[in-house]
Amino acid sequence: MTSLEQEFISKIEKHKGIIFKISKMYMTEKDDRNDLFQEITYQLWKAYPSFRGESEFSTWLYRIALNTAIIFLRTEKRRSFIANEDFSNQIIAQEEYNDAKEEKLSEMYTAIHLLNPIDKAFIFYYLEDFSGKQIAQEMGISEGNVRVKMNRAKNKLKDILSQNKK
């Protein structure tokens, strides 16, 4: 294994929770979540040689992971990085989460699945405690526009959650 591969795997292991959360937000079925997790990891691996360290690794990861999830959802393109011989021996373990412990989160994720892909991204950034300025930079829009779109996304989510409780 090269030092680049070791470095990449180490960073992914440290931040795999982000990839798991995004996969769970965009896909309802476990197999689809696993496929998206792998697709995000694959896209990160492809892009990793171009990572220049001008931003935090996690910031770079968020951007690629969200873009990959949106594209994956839109095209329903299924591809596995495991087929790549250079990377096939390096499997990044996914943590299994106990669904019983996550009942409230499950309700939230169910509601999130009903949002459009862009609103999902706003909710993800909100849940990850990104500031308006950080979200504006990530999404390429003004902070004012972030506030408007964030409020709309949160209101849509609240409406869905309240309808599901009836």
ABEGO torsion letter per residue (X at the ends): XBAAAAAAAAAAAAAAAAAAAAAAAABABAAAAAAAAAAAAAAAAAAAAABAGABBAAAAAAAAAAAAAAAAAAAGBBBBAAABAAAAABBBBBBBBBAAAAAAAAAAAAAAAABBAAAAAAAAAAAAGBBAAAAAAAAGBBAAAAAAAAAAAAAAAAAAAAAAAX
